[in-house]
């Protein structure tokens, strides 16, 4: 048992080895008390409980560990995140799930990741491995994972142009027209539109305070936004607000909205885009018009500017010629023939 050492403050402290990180460095758990005996007792109790816990966890399977992890996190995570974890439990690493935790090796994990990489995108594999790592860290904390993961692939964004959105609006029925306006002009997500009520609408815009999502039983529940940034006021023009007030489909389901939009895109002569890409159009259009990133993130409900920048780094297709001409003009003026002649003179 580790011995307590007296501190300058007069208290006693014991350091207990906790775990090794990937570089092989030990990290310690500290126990401080007023007396030497109390500090050593607390350290001994921690060591005993940890060893007992290791024994109890070593006999469970990976599937049982996933179940424990999901159940203990379900009260603090969003229903959509929990639903995603449930899908991971059902579909991921099927060869590993029946294995006891202590029998799983790094080679087992690498082979399972290799097999998954042949069927799914790098992003999907990385997300699944992230949950696996979190589960093993919780129930087999001494196990260091060094899996080689597939390389990230930059997503290909197809941001609709203003002309393409107008094409959709011209062909939209009275159900889907207002959601398109709210997403492209106000950045509202599908879940936020489905949770709207008339009480959320003001003369200047819309108060976004909730979202309609599916729970694990596939029932629609209205909850606060996933992050605090989702709570926001979205300014809108008077003619859009008038259309929103006359809309007859408040409380519609996200699935119905998705289906209507998908059929409209198929009907119109526009590239295949998802409803969520209308939010990307909102961000890119404002950025191209010189609206500060901080304000775009605030109105659009993005929790950080870096997330926002990942969206509009793929510039709007109908703005590329305009932006290229501006770049040419800037340097044509900076290094014009006239300025060159003046320097020679």
Secondary structure, 3 states (H helix, E strand, C coil): CCCCEECCCCCEEEEEEEEECCCCCEEEEEEEECCHHHHHHHHHHHHHHHHHHHHHHHCCEHHHHHHHHHHHHCCCCCHHHHHHHHHHHHHCCHHHHCCEHHHCCHHHHHHHHHHHHCCCCHHHHHHHHHHHHHHHHHHCCCCCCCCCCCCCCCCCCCCCCHHHHHHHHHHCCCCHHHHHHHHHHHCCCHHHHHCCCHHHECCCEEEECCEEEECCCCCEEEECCCCHHHCEEEECCHHHHHHHHHCCCCCCCHHHHHHHHHHHHHHCCCCCCCCCHHHHHHHHHHHHCCCCHHHHHHHHCCCCHHHHHHHHCCCCHHHHHHHHHHHHHHHHHHCCHHHHHHHHC
